[in-house]
Amino acid sequence: MAPHLNIVPSMFVLLLLFISASKVQSDAFDVVAKFGAKADGKTDLSKPFLDAWKEACASVTPSTVVIPKGTYLLSKVNLEGPCKAPIEINVQGTIQAPADPSAFKDPNWVRFYSVENFKMFGGGIFDGQGSIAYEKNTYENREFRSKLPVNIRFDFVTNALIQDITSKGSKLFHINVFACKNITLERLKIEAPDESPNTDGIHMGKSEGVNIIASDIKTGDDCISIGDGTKNLVIKEITCGPGHGISIGSLGKFQNEEPVEGIKISNCTITNTSNGARIKTWPGEHGGAVSEIHFEDIIMNNVSSPILIDQQYCPWNKCKKNEESKVKLSNISFKNIRGTSALPEAIKFICSGSSPCQNVELADIDIKHNGAEPATSQCLNVKPITSGKLNPIPCSSPVPKTPSATA
């Protein structure tokens, strides 16, 4: 039985939460007026921000931390709960990270930890100033990459609403959601150059009841990447590109990964990306399970691999290429997906030989190749269930002995 996507009730609870909180006069903690912050782009915001947070978090009535318009330098801040009442952050200004990657000794810049009944809004910008990091972030330089900070982390956050915030120039992932429950990210703007490595727009894992809505994501890696333990996720009305598309995974790289289940991705537009709707798992390595994944009503514009299941994911040829993936994929659908493919191979299902994909559905697909050749479809270790108009014809082309690698 498919897991119940309990999205409408969770969003309704959030709405009631913030309506009820707004009825009580909230205490305002202005980092400039009350805590001496300076919007000069030079003076560190860390202490005023943290002091304002601590006072607001200790308040027994709803409270708001205000960061007024202006440009602020922020070295690092760790904002911890639990708080005694609902808490908000109204970010109106631009917050900049140190441009030099050596200023960071761990992958944290702005981190929210163990917070419940939280809202962040205001139209502000978190600018990671990542251009120097992009030049040095190579596969061989893994120690360097391990210290690069995520722009915004949400760890163990429950009942949260993040609206109208921009993340730009992150040195690594823009937003990381870990072990969260009932968190909605809405009307976000995420920006990084298309050549920036490992700058996933939103990455999540071990979280339940996440909603990502009406957001614009331009980055150098996955617009949205979905890690293990993600359940009951809704992604809708996303514009993605440039980047690597919207991806489940990669999975199977590490031991004891938790199942991914109950994912619905709909009403999205994906443009000029290397992939579109994708599931990726490593060959060999470790087991796992992915089920109830549904991509619906998606427009592809000049996408290299619009529809892709890749169970031979091996981006740097550093994997067990002669072994089969141990991650089990089942109950997956791609419906009403249309547009154009930059390469002839518009649909590729490269499934595991030891654990073939089960119950993969294709319905109402119309993807044309931008070039002179017609679009094609490849299938390995899967027999898709088909209905409606289908272009290209499913499984109409042979799979190469060595399928092309995807980023």
N, C-alpha and C positions, 0 to 999 in steps of 0.2 A: 504494500500500500504506500502511496506517495506521502511524504511528510506534509503536514498541513502548514501552508504558508500563512502564518498568523500575523499578517502585515497591517491590515486595516485596524484591528484592535490595538496594536502596539502604537501606531501613529495617533490614534484617537486618545490613548492614554497620555501620550506626550503633549497633545494639544490641550487637554484638560489640565495637565500639570502646569503649563506655562500661562494659561488663562487664569487659573486660580492663584498662581504666584503673582500675576500682574495686579490682582485686586488689592494686594497688600503693598503699601508704599515701600519700595525697596530702598535700602541704603546704598548710596553711590560713593565709590572709592576711586577718586580721580588721581591717576598716578602723577600728574603734573601739579595740580592745585594742592593736593594733600600730602604727596610723598616726594615732591621735589624733582621729578623726572624732567629732563630737558630734551626737547625735540630739535636737537642740533646735529644729529647724525654722528656725534662723537662721544657723548657721555653715555656710559653703560646704563641701560634700563633695568638690568637684572635685579638690583636691590629694591628700587621703588616698586617694580612689578611684583616681586615676591612678597614684600611687606604689605602691599595692597591686597594681594591674594590671601595672605594669612589672616588679616583683619576681617575681610569679607567672609572667609571660610568659617571663622569663629562666630559670626553673627547668627543669632537665633531667628532672625527674620530674613526674607529674601534680600539678596544683595547683588550689586553690579560693580565690577571693576571697569573703569573707563580709561581707555587709551586715546586721547584726543588726536585730531589731525596733526600731521607733522611727520618728520622722519626721525626714527630712534635707532640707535645701535644697541643690540642685545647680544651679550656674549653667550648666555645660556640660562635657562630657567627650568626648574622642576616644580610643578604645581600639584601638590598632593592633597587628597582628601583622607578620610571622609569629612564633609562639611556639615554644619549643623542645620542648614536650611538650603533651599534652592539657590544656585549661584549662577551669575551670568558674567560674560566678558564682552564689552562693547568695544571692538577694535575699529577705530576710525582712521588711524594713522598707518604709516608704512614702517614695519619693523625689519631691520636688516641684520643679517648674521655677519660675523667677520669674514672677509673674503678669503683670507689665508686658511687653507684646510688644516695647517699645523696647530691652529688655535683649539682644535678639538681632539680629545683623547678617547672619546667613546662616541657611539652613533646617536647622541641626543643633542637637540638644540632646544626646542619647546616641547615639553612633555607634560601631559595630564595623566595623573595616576590615581586610581581608586576614588573616583568622583562619581556622585550620583545626583540626578536632577540638575543637569548642567546645560547651559545654552551659550553659544558664541556666535556673534553676528556683528554687523556694523559696516561692512564694505571695505575693511582694512586689508592690508597686504603683508604677507610674510615672505620676505625676499632672502633666499639662501645665498645669493651672490656666488653661484657655483662655477663660474667659468674657469677658474684656475684648477678646480678639482676635476673638471671634465678632461683636461689635457693630460692629467697624471693617472686617471682611473683606467687601467688596463687589466686584462685577465691575469697577467704575470704579477701585477702589483697588488696582490690580495691583502697584504697587511695594511697598505695605505687605504684601501677601500673599506676595511673593517672599522676604521675610525671615522669615516665620513658620516655626518649627521643627517638624519631625517628632518625635514622641516617641522612637521607637527606629528607627535605621537599621542595616541589615545590608548592607554593601557588600563584594563579593568574599569572601564567607564560604563555606567548604566543609566539609561533614560536620558539621552542627550540629543540636542538639536544644534547642528552646525550649519549656519546659513550665510550666504553673501560674503564669503571670504575668498581671497586670492592667495594662492601659493605659487611663487615663481622662483626660478633659478635654484631649486634645491640641489644640494651637492649629491644627494642620493635620492631615495624615495621622497615624494612630497608629503604624503599622508599615510601613516601606518596605524591600522586599527587592530588591536590585539586583545583577546579575551574580553570583548565588549558585548553588551546586550542592549537591544532596543536603542540603537543610535542611528539618527538620520542625518545625512549630509546632502544639502540642497543648495542649488544655485551657486556652486563653487566654480571658480576659474583656476585652472592649473596650467602653468606655462613653463616650458623648457625647450631649448633648441632640439631639433630632430636628431642631431648627432650626439646628444648628451647621454652617456652610458648609465644604465641602472637607475634612471630617474622615473620609475613607475609613478603614475599619478596617484592612485589609491591602492594600497595593498592591505589585505586583511587575512587574519587567521584566527582559528579557535573562537569565533564570534558568532552570535545568533541574533537574528532580527535586525540586520543592518539594511538600511534603505539608502540608495544613492540615486538622486533625482535631479533632472534638469541642470546638468553641469557640463561645462566645456573644458575638455582636456586635450592639451597639446604637449607632447613630451617625446623623449628619446627612447622610451621603453614601453611596456604595457600601459595603456591608459588606465585600466583596472586589472589587477592581478589578484586571484582568489586562492588563498592557501588552505592548508589542511584544517579541518575542524570548523569550516564555515558552513552554517546551516540557516535555512530560511532567509535568503538574501534576495532583495529586489533591486534591480538596476533598470532605470527607465529614463527616456528622454535625454540621453547622453550624446553629445557630439564629440567624436574622438578622431584625432589626427592633426599632425603627424604622430607616429608612434608605432607600437606593435599590436594594437588592437585590444580586445577584451578577452582575457585569458583565464581559464581554470588551470591552476598550476603555475610553475611546474610542480609535479608530485612524484613521490617514490624515491626521492633522493636520500631521505633520512628514515631511520627506524621509528616505529610506533607513531606514524602519522595518523591523525584521526580522519574519519570519513568526511567527504564533502557531499552535501545533499540538500535538495530543495532550493535550486537557484533559478530565478526567472529574469531574463534579460530581454527587454522589449523596447520598441519605438526609439531605436538609436540610429544615428547616422555616422558611418565610419568612412573616413576619407584619406587617401594617400598614405595608407599604413602598410606594413609588411604582412600583417595578418588581420583577420576580421574577428569572426567568432571561433575561438580556439580552445581546445583542451590539450594539454601537453603533459606527458609523463616520461620519466627516464627509463631507458632500457636497463635490464638487470636490476641491481640495487634492491629496493625494499617494496613490500606490498602496500596496498591501500584500496580504497573504494570510492567511486564517484557515481552518484545516481540522482535521478530526477533533475536533469539540467535542461532548460528550455530557452532556446533563442527564438524570438518571434518579432516580426514586423521590423526588420532591419534593412537599411539602405546602405549598400557598399558602393563607394566611388573610387575607382582606380586602386583597388586593394589587391596586393600580390597574391595572397591566399585567403579568399573571402570566408570559406568554410573549411575548418581543419581540425581533425583529430590526429595528433602526432604522438604515438607511443614509442617513437624512436628519437625523442627529443635529445639532442646532443650538440649544444651550440658551439662548443670549443673543441669538439672531437676528444673530450676527456671523459669517456664513459665506456661502458661495457657494450659495445655496439653489436657484438655477436650473441648477446643474450636478449631474451624477451622481457618486456615490462611485466611486473607483477601487480600492477594496479588494475583493478577490475572496474570496467566502465559499463553502465547499464542505464536504460530508460532515459535516453537523450533525444531531443527533438530540435530540428531546424525548420521553422515554418515562416512562410511569406518573407523570404529574403530575396532582394532584387538589387540590380545595379550592374557594375562593371568590375572586371578583373584585369589587373595589369599583366598577369601571366596567363597562359592557356589553362593551367591546372586550377580551375575555380573551386573544385571540391576535392579534398584529399582526406580519406579515412585510412590511416595507417595504424591498425590495431594490433594488439599483442597476439602472437601465435599460440602461446600457452594459455591465454585467458582472453578469447575473442570478445569484442564488443557485443553487447546484447541489447535488443530493442532500440536500435537507432532509427529514427524516423526523419524522412525528408518529405516536405509537403509545400507545394506552391513556391518553387524556386525558379528564378529567372535571372541568371547572371551571364552577361555577355563579355567576351574577351575584347579588350580595346584594340588588339592587333588584327592581322589578316586571318589568323587561324581561328577556328571555332573554339569555344570553351570546352574543357574536358573534365571528366570526373574519374578519380582513381579509388579503388577499394582494396584493402588487404585485411583478411580475417574478420570480415563483417558482411552481413547481408541486410542492407537497410530496408525498412518498411517504407513504401512510397505511396504518394497520392497527389492529386492535383497536377497542375502544369509543372513540368520539370525540365529546365534547361540549365546546364547540360544534362544529358541522359545519365542517370546514376550508374557508376561503375563501368563506363563505356570505354575506358582507356586502361592499358596495362600499367602496372606499378613497376617503376624501375627497380633493378636489383639493389641499388643504393639510392633510396629516396633523398631528395634534396633537403639539406639542413635548414631549419628555421631559427630565427633569432628569438 
